[in-house]
Amino acid sequence: MANFDLGECFCEVKCKHGHETRLFNIGRAHFVACDRCRTYLWVGSNLMSGWRRESEGVWRRNARSVRGYRMLEC
């Protein structure tokens, strides 16, 4: 899976190059991104309730934050 190591669950997703990753939501979908590698990965939907407290504005900003990044397939 390119530069990602999924670990035991998606909350442990790490970049194989040791770069810091970030978890974010777009709607009910959860993603992990490596900003240094400019890649991101879908890790599931509706697995954590935090997305329900976010606004559409947050989701738009999150989507813009990975514009131009390569989305990796599992």
C-alpha positions in Angstrom: 0.0 0.0 0.0 2.6 2.5 -1.1 4.0 4.3 1.9 1.4 3.3 4.6 1.6 0.7 7.2 -2.0 0.0 8.5 -1.1 -1.6 11.8 -3.8 -3.3 13.9 -6.4 -0.6 13.2 -6.6 2.5 11.2 -5.9 4.7 14.2 -2.4 3.3 14.0 -1.7 4.1 10.4 1.8 5.3 10.0 3.8 6.4 7.0 6.5 3.9 6.1 9.0 6.7 5.8 8.4 7.8 9.4 6.5 11.0 8.4 3.7 12.3 10.7 0.2 11.5 9.5 -3.1 13.1 10.2 -6.6 11.7 10.5 -9.5 13.7 9.1 -13.1 13.3 8.0 -15.1 14.2 4.9 -18.6 13.6 5.9 -18.9 10.2 7.5 -15.7 9.0 5.7 -12.4 8.8 7.6 -9.0 9.4 5.9 -5.4 9.4 6.9 -2.9 11.7 5.0 0.8 12.1 4.8 1.5 15.7 3.9 5.2 15.0 3.1 4.4 12.2 0.7 1.3 14.0 -0.6 -0.8 10.8 -0.4 -3.9 9.9 1.5 -5.9 6.7 2.3 -9.6 6.0 3.0 -9.8 4.0 6.2 -13.5 3.6 6.8 -16.9 5.3 7.3 -18.9 6.0 10.3 -16.5 4.2 12.6 -16.0 7.2 14.9 -18.8 9.6 16.0 -16.7 12.8 15.7 -17.7 13.5 12.2 -21.3 14.2 13.4 -20.0 17.2 15.3 -18.2 18.7 12.2 -19.8 21.1 9.8 -19.8 20.9 6.0 -17.3 23.8 6.1 -14.8 21.6 8.0 -15.4 18.8 5.4 -14.8 21.2 2.5 -11.5 22.4 4.1 -10.4 18.8 4.7 -11.1 17.9 1.1 -9.1 21.0 -0.1 -6.2 20.0 2.2 -5.6 16.9 0.0 -6.3 18.5 -3.4 -3.5 17.3 -5.7 -2.6 14.4 -3.4 -2.6 10.8 -4.7 -5.3 8.7 -3.1 -4.0 5.2 -2.4 -6.0 2.0 -2.7 -6.0 -0.7 0.0 
